[in-house]
Amino acid sequence: MIYLTVLCYCVGYVLVVEKLLGYGRFSFVAYAPAFVPLILVMALQLEVGTDYWSYIEMARGDHDLGWIRNNNEILFIWLNDLVILLGEPQLIFLFSAFIQIVFLMLIFRKLKSLQLSLAIGLLLYFILTSIFFSSMNGVRQYIAVCIFIYAFINYYSENYLKYLIYILLASLFHSSAIFLSSLILLRKVLLVKIGVLQLSFIYAILVFIGFFYSDVLIFELISMTQYSHYIGTEYFEKNMEAINVITKLPKMLIVLFCAYYYSGKYLKLYEANIVLINTAYFSTGLMIIGLFSGPLWRFYQYFDFFTIIPMLVLMSKKRADPLLSISMAVLLLLFLFKVLVFPQGEYAYNSILA
């Protein structure tokens, strides 16, 4: 119930402020009250997800961090050392939440400068991505995720040097972020116009590869990284459960639905936001392959946020379209199912205050 309460408050508050400030203006002071509850929910969590006690043990100084040092995740080491010095392990969640949400505000400030609705963006952030919920569990990686998204949206198309500096910063919280520097090589690919039929064909091929060749492909990819020790473990071999796969399908369907719109009367909206929308297409393809591999699913989390972009652009510009409104209603119903009817993992929230 806490997630639904936070969602209603945050989106409702932003709707009011957007009306008062105007559509294209962003004020940290005015919008901060919408984001502070996100920090509090993350900071006050108790046994949410699978890694809660691992981070508590790290913050107590009871857990050997040698493997994190070996990965050069220096900034997380310093953050953890500060928590140990202060003597309150729960602060690891407060500090990490603060960093994540500050970058989230910076991300939405940039999107708002593109004349995209903050209220719709925040709603989609809750109901279409799993970032907020998964960040309770993967503390280190989700700091890196937020830094990467900020770097990509702000600098990928304009300043490669700044983009790489932020990727380096993200890798000092989670070393896997360093692989995101290779996205520079995809710059021209992300400028190619892709139609809904082409996209459907690509996704069909990825599903085929996932079912029949994912083991070989993933083995080759993982064996070339520092995560090769996962090979042969249960984490590497285990596929996602059917119920979890089903809950991910709406992401692919909503992206294809938006691609259908962009192939027709809303082509100009697509062209104006081509890099961000194509990144969403890339993200969904990565999600499909990630369904067949734990390590690749974790890497997909860096791109999960971009799945909101196609719908965000359409809803911000064409709010009166009834099909778009129906699609949003369906997404909201699926979200309610996950948090109220069948909550599992990070969707089952507990607090140290309870």
Disulfide bonds with the S-S distance in Angstrom:
none
